[in-house]
């Protein structure tokens, strides 16, 4: 037998809610009050207040006794021995069940375990957060929770429902923040967009969506999200967004490096199941830039250019200038040249690098475009660059053993 509050409230067997005498709305409300106490005793006076608000009938104590007795019989009929879950208590009642049998208890336990790991082990915290959110059952849509205590009414029900919904929202926010720290911004966009479009407008969710868009290389979508939430707030409550959302908006406009994924980009690529080029010291690009030795990439396959990029229109002069910069004099076997292309987002920096690099394979077989070194998005699917990129570094270097280049 299972007990649910995070949806249609009641006792369930084989996935179906128990119906019939002793399991009507008032009986299920008694059950909900006792389950919400999580094993603690509830006095008869408190039960009366929560069943009838401020207008209890004169026979309220007798009615509470009657409801509990009928509920016992109903549970016992469905599962022998289940009636013992509702023992009397001095001056009140309580329900004695394993916490694993109650969805709200499982939710709280998983949530507490996840919160203890936040910041120390975000990967495991996310797993626990997601498992906690799954306790909201089939009524939940994506990361939106269903209506807790569905089918029950009253002031206590309304207050407890609001408490549970706030706990659910806090769990969703904490989970998404941890996933963004792990670098999962692109795959979070659909869930975040769904939450951001829900009513009422939520500035915190909108901020997370803006950040996810920005890190996924979609600065324009991030800015449009701000305008959308601003218009909704003005229409709904006649107020502008708060200072935190306005600050994030300004940071996105300024392409603030503080918005980048924290920590090592390689770790985040590994976490998201993507391949990241190793750009750490000692991984192929010498840390000591004063050496006379040529630059040698540890794994040429990682740094090879894509094949035959599409033509770049309207950049002939810029390409000619770059080509001149990248063809130095001297011994090509000992020459490495770096050029940096700067410009606003989506002006064609990556395209210039790829177009220029494509014909270099014969003379410079290890030519490379390194957009992540400047923090921008690669056309090759780098999910962890900012996507707004201030620069693209172009490196052309000769094979050490290629005397013909």
Secondary structure, DSSP 8 states (H G I E B T S, - for coil): -EEE-SSB-EEEETTEE--STT-SHHHHHHHHHHHHTTT--EEHHHHHHHHHTT---TTHHHHHHHHHHHHHHHHHHHSTTGGGGS-EETTEE-----GGGBHHHHHHHHHHHHHHHTTT-HHHHHHHHHHHHHTTGGG-BTTB---TTBT--SHHHHHHHHHHHHHHHHHHHHHHHHHHHTT-HHHHHHHHHHHHTSSS--HHHHHHHHHHHHHTT-HHHHHHHHHHHHHHHHHHHS----HHHHHHHHHHHTT-GGGS-SS-HHHHHHHTT------STTSSS-S-TT-SS----S-HHHH---SS----SS-HHHHHHHHHHT--SS-GGG-EEEEEEE-STTSSHHHHHHHHHHTTTTT-TT-EEEGGGGT---TTT-TTS-SS-SEEEEEEE--TT-TT-
